[in-house]
Amino acid sequence: MLEASQKWGDSMILTDYFYPHRDLTWELAVQCGVRHGVIRLPESEDFDPASPAHWEGLCRRFRESGIQPLVLEPLPNRLHDHIKAGDALRDRSIETFCRMLPLMRRQEIGTVCFNFMAHIGWLRTGDRFPERGGARVTGFRLEDFVPTGAAITSEQLWDNYAYFLRAVLPEAERHGVRLALHPDDPPLPALGGVHRVMTSLDSIRRAMELVPSPMLGVTFCQATFHMMGEDLERAAQLLADKIFFIHFRNCRGSVADFRETFHDNGEIDMARMIALYRELGLDVPIRVDHVPQLSCESGGTAGYTALGRLFAIGYLKGLLEMHGWLSGG
């Protein structure tokens, strides 16, 4: 590991996660001092991800609300599902994604957070697990998982992943857009007949080396690496030059039985992780992830409700400011 004085970053870029249609989270984030966004594209058929006008309209709405989009997360499912499965619509989906890249750069979006979980994305088996003071959180228990009937092998996944990289990385390099791979969540080797391959530090390092590129890196999701059983400090050190984006999340349990927590109430030493990122000079976007649902909230997407973010963003801002290392707030 380099000495801190050899590799300081300038700042960590505070972001929050936003759905494409304005809601309370847009207002609360700006009120909390967030100025940059991790945005999701509309999945409806009336939004064309290869349309300059549609990108301009969406990003203008964010900017008018005080939010500059920086990261796209996820790669739209209606494209990405075909790419991961390697089905008949894969090539058309890849072509559309490549057409998105210059449009993203025009809007100052320089990173795409993508994953390679085919058929089953990030998965939780419940969203009412108890947390501190009666708050509710999402969690996963393998014993509660019901197989979907879908199937894909590890070999198919690696082949589809390599096919995708070979097709898109030249365009990503041309337009200066970083691809940040998120590990499988939960990082189990299989869910029924659906295999998973991005489930360990070794597999993530293999994924970085398969088609080497300066535009290919990692979304360092702390809790997912923790659930892998990896040493988080070692993982961050070994991946440091490839960490393009950070999910700041905490949890308790094991890979087959875990739940989210308040950011200060899990098994990960969150203050130490921020200090480590500072030492490694990781001046990249960071966002809080999978927040509890507070007692006064109802509805919304579990893990992404509005009020639970207030504590999480404030906690993260405090840690960043403690190190004099906050941008965008």
N, C-alpha and C positions, 0 to 999 in steps of 0.2 A: 504493500500500500504506500502511496506517495505521502510525504509529509504535507500537512495542511498548507504550509506556507508555499509549497510548490504548485498547488493546484486549487486556488480559491476561485469560486464562481462569483459573478457579480450580484445575482439575486435569484430567488425562486419566484416563479410567476404564479400567483394565486389565481385560481380559476374556480368556477362551479359548473355543474352539469345542467344543461337546459334543453327542455323539449322545444319543438319548433313553434308551438303556438303559445303566445304570451300567457303566463299565469303568475300566481303569487311568488313563485321562486325567483322570477326575474326581478321583481321589485325588492324582495327581501335581500337578495344577494347584493344588489347595488347599494342598498341601505347599510349593509355590513362592510362595504368598502371593496367589493369584488368589481373588477373592471374588465376582466377577460373571461371568455366563455369556451367551454367544451360543449359543442352543439350536436344535436341529433337532427338529421334530415327528416322531413315528412315522408311517411311510407305510403301515402295515398297516391293513386294513379294520376291525380292532377298536378303532381310535382314531378318534373322531369329533371333528374340529377345531372343531365348533360346540357341543360339549358342555361346560358349565361343570364338571361332575364330572371329566371326563377332563383338562381343563386343571389343575384343582386337584390331582389326583393326581400328574400329571407334575411340576408346579412344586414340590409339597411334597417330592418325592424329591430334587430339586435342593437345596432349602433345608435339608433335613435333612443333606445332605452338605456344607453350608457354602457353597453357591453360590446367589446370587440371580440369576435370569434377568433380563436387560435387553433383549436383542435376539433376534428370531426370524430365522433364516436357514437355508434359503431359505423363501419362501412355498411351502407344500407342493406338490410336483410334480404330484400327482393333481388339484390345482385349477389350478395355474399353467400347466401344459402346454396345457390347453384355452383358457385366457385368451390366451396368446401366439399360439396357432394360430388363434384366432377361430372355433372349430368349434361344433358344435351344443350342446355342454355348457358353453359360455362363460358364459352368463347364470347358470346354476345354480352354477357355480364362483365367480363374483363374489359372488353372494348369500351363499354360505357364508363367503367371506372377510370380507364386511361383518359377518356375525354373529360372527366371531372377534374383531373389534376391541375390543368392550367386555370380552370375556373376558381378552384380553391386558392391558388397562389394570388390570383387577382384580388381576392377578398382577404388576403394576409393570413390565410389558414395554412400552416406549414406542417401539420402532423395529422396522421390518421391512426387512431387506435383500432386495431383489428384483432380478431382471434381466429383460431382454426378448430373450433368445436362444431363438427358437422351434426346436423339433425337435432341435437340437444345443446342449447346454449348454456350460459351460466344458469345454474339450477339450485333452487331451494325447495324443500318439501313442506315448509310452513312459514307463516309470517306473523305468528302470535306467540313466539317464545318470550318468556318474561325477562325483562332487564330491570335495571335499578329503578326503584320507586314506582314500579308498575308500568313502565314503558314497555313497548313491544318491539321485537326485532325479528328479522328473518333468520332461518337456520336450515340445516340439512341433516337428515338422518338416513343413512343408506337403507336401513330396515324398512323405511317408509316409501322408498322409491318403487314406482311401478313401471316396468319396462314398456316402451312405446311400440315395440315391434320393428322399429327401424334398425338397420345394421350397416356397419362399415368397418373395414379392418384397418389396423395400424399402417400396413403397407399402402393401402389406398390413400389414407390421409397424408402420409409423407409424399407420395407421388403427386397428389393434388396440390399440396403446399408448394412443392418445387415447381410445378407447372405454373402456378400463379406467380411466384416470384420471378421466374424467367420472363414471363410476359410483361409484368408491370414495373419491375425495378429500372429498366432503361428509361421509361417515361418518368418515373419518380425522380431519377437522377437529373433528367433533362429539365424538369420543372422545379426541383428543389423541395420536394415534399417528402417528409420522413414517414416511414411506416413503422408503427410501434406495436409489436406483437404482445397481446395479453395472454398469459398462461391459462390453461383450462381450469375452470372453476365449477365444481370442486375438482381438484387434481387427482382423480381416480383413473386407473388404467382402462376401465370400461364401465359403462352404464347399460346393463343388459347387453344387447348385441352391438352397441355403439362404442367403438374404441375411442380412446383419448390418447394423444401423444405429447402434448405440451404440459407434462405433469411433474417435471423435476428440473433442477438446475442443469443437469447434464443434457436433458432434451432441449431446453431453451438455448443452451450454448450450441448444440448441434443445429438448431434452427437458424441461428445467426451465421453459421459457417457454411450452410448448404449452398447458398448463392450469395457470396459475400458482396456487400455494397455499403457505402457510407450512409445510404438512406434507409437501411434496415436496422431496426433496433427493438427495444423492449419497452412495454408498459410495465413498470415495476409495481405490481399490486402486492403490497406488503403482506396482507393476510393470506393471499393465495400461496405465496412462497412459504409462509409460516406453516400453513396446512400441509405443504409438501414434506415438512419435517426438516427443511433446510435451515442452516444458520444464516439468519438475515444479514448480518454484517458481512460475512464471507460472500454471500450471493451478490450484495450490492457492490462490494469491492471488485469481484470478478467481472461483473457486467457493467461497471461504471461508464465506460466509454460508449456503451450501447443503450443506456437508459435515456430515453427520449421523453418520458412522461411518467408521473407517479400517481398511483391511487393510494390515498392516505386512509387506511381502514384498519380496524382492530377486531379481534374475535377471541373466542374461547373454544376449546375442545380438540377433537382430532379430525382427520380428513373424512372419516365415516360418520361423525357425529359432532357437529359444531354449530355455533350460533354467532351472529354479529354482537357487538357491544357498543356502548358509548365509547367514544374515542379514547377516553381516559380510564376505561374500566376493563380492558382486555389483557391478554397475555403478552402483547408486544410493548416494549419500552419505546413509546412514541417520541419522547423527548430525545432519547439517544439516537433514534433514526433520523430526526431532523439534524442533529449535530453531525451524524455521519454523512448525510447528504451534503452538508456544508463543507466538511473536510474533503469530500470527493469533488466538490465544485460543480454539482449538478444543477446548473441554472436552467431548469426546464419547467414546463407547466406542471402544477400539482393541484389535485382536487380531493376533497373529502368524498367518501364513498360509503354507501349502505348505512344510512343513519337510522337511529331508532324512531319509532312513531310515538309521539308524546300523547299523554292522556287526553289532551284537548283536541286532538286531530282525529278525523275520520275520512275514509276514502283515500284517493291518491294511490300511486304506485308504491308498494311496500319497499322500503329501503331508500326511497327518493322523495318522501313527503317534505313539505316546506319547513315546518317549524323545527323538526329535528336537526336541520342543517344549521340553525342559528348557533347552537352550542358548538357543533363540530367546526364551523368556520371560525368562530371566535377562539376556540382552542388551538386550531392550526395557526391562526394569525399571531396568537401569543407566542407560540414556539418559534415561529419565523422571526418575529420582532426581537425575541430574546437574543437571537444570533445576528441581529442587524441585517437581515437577509430576506427582505420582502419587497416584491415588485407587484404593481397592479392593485395595491390597496391604498 
